Amino acid sequence: MERILPFLSVLSRRRFLGTAGAVTLAMASRPAAAEAEPVSMHGENVTLTVNGRRHALDLDPRVTLLDALREHLGLTGTKKGCDQGQCGACTVIVNGQRINSCLTLAVMHAGDEITTIEGLEEDGNLHPMQAAFVRHDGLQCGYCTPGQICSAVALLAEHNAGWPSYATADFATAPVLTDAEIAERMSGNICRCSAYANIVSAIREVAEGGRT
Amino acid sequence: MKPFRYERADSVASACASATEPTAKFIAGGTNLLDLMKLQIETPTHLVDIGPLPLAEIEETADGGLRIGARVTNSVLAADMRVRRRYPVLSQAILAGASTQLRNKATTGGNLLQRTRCSYFYDTTKPCNKRMPGSGCAALEGLNRMNAVIGVSRDCIAAHGSDMAVAMAALDARIETVAADGATRTIPIDALYRPPGNTPHIETVLAPGELIESVLLPPPPPGRQLYRKVRDRASYAFALVSVAVIVAREDDHVRAARVAFGGISYKPWRSAEAEAALVGAPVTQASFDAAGRAALQDARGYGSNDFKIPLARRTLRAVLADATGVI
């Protein structure tokens, strides 16, 4: 088990600067109205299992899973886009299912198996979905890509489990993974460079069993 | 986000007891609550995480229905083969909402209790009687394209955002709750939501500490089930208008009909008026038009959302035509 001490984190300086900036802003814009009675808080101990490694953390309960990954564990592959569940850049896989890591608290994930983009490769080789995104140019700037790839990996598992989507015509049978199905199932991941066509072809290639 | 005390519930009884203070909240999926907490629209001082509780099963009931645990995720419920075969309108409605990432976290109970996406509820620089009682309603004369047209008041014209609840309204779902004193009750879904009146910040009949344990679906009614959602983009957008219908025909007449709308009211809007107009009527476009007129007779627009009234009528007509095979 690895204990991450916040003050040893490679991110501590950046975090300090970010916090200092936020304090300045908060003081400048602090409303005159009386604040409610402060709530006494204490840190919550939680052990997160990320990409197969266990990390014991002492966290403010307000820390989202996304911020725990990025700011406390240094796993910056997972991206913060909108921070409100609309863009999908923060998508990670928890117990086999993709979720928005920005809309869940880290302390709610004790005992869960969390997989981020950093955990997809095997023995130094890209995951087939990562390789397919590269081959198909499923990106331009790349900011949404870790979320897109985690989402796509989980999408295939959901499809293999027979899950339908809104694009599924007949709910009583297992759906066929058409391009319309892939597009609907990926609608939680936005790509502002609009690499959608190539993202769909990358996913289709992996779904069909490999390079076409 | 304001500070809060975080507590993992270890039993239903202790969860309810912990959440009786008015500033406490249950948290399950958290996809709506945490979003609102970041914006300080929700400022609970105490979060009771019901993640460790059971309540995540879908069970057959003795009468041929289903009991859905409050923590069953939207994804699991939509994919359940019993739901897909017997309540396809529910699977369709759930899959019409949000994204897979959100449905994987969002729960059955939380979906019912999600808060409005009225843009003025979210905009903390504007008045909103729901967010800040007594401050006024900025939507009334503002950009109210997404707002409600029926059942609301001049104090609040917010629309309920759920798709799932619209199908559940058509299916006569009942909500099973347990209170802090251990008392249980069953609430018809239509009675769960309080009309806004002059207290739009009080949205349901649930008491502090009262926990939704499960949702009961009676056996499916006869007829074809369909859900259609009209929205600004093809996926991952809230409804302008949505319609759930369950309609059975006998020869050339409608034998039985259930009609519920989404996007037009403070709650999933079951229309007894449309159903009464349909039952016994000939299966024709004219009958479907009449049902739409009956459903929206008490509706009124507030400017930008005037279009929702004819849109709701036309969507109902189209869904009924699909469900009955009328061209």
Interface residues (C-beta under 8 A of the other chain):
Chain A: A36 P38 V39 M41 E44 D60 P61 R62 T64 D83 Q84 G85 G88 T91 Q97 R98 I99 N100 L103 T104 L105 V107 M108 S151 A154 L155 E158 A161 G162 W163 P164 S165 Y166 T168 F171 A172 A183 E184 R185 S187 G188 N189
Chain B: M1 K2 P3 F4 R5 Y6 I27 G29 G30 T31 L34 D35 K38 T43 T45 H46 L47 D49 G51 S75 A78 A79 R84 R85 P88 S91 Q92 L95 A96 A98 S99 T100 Q101 L102 N104 K105 A234 S235 Y236
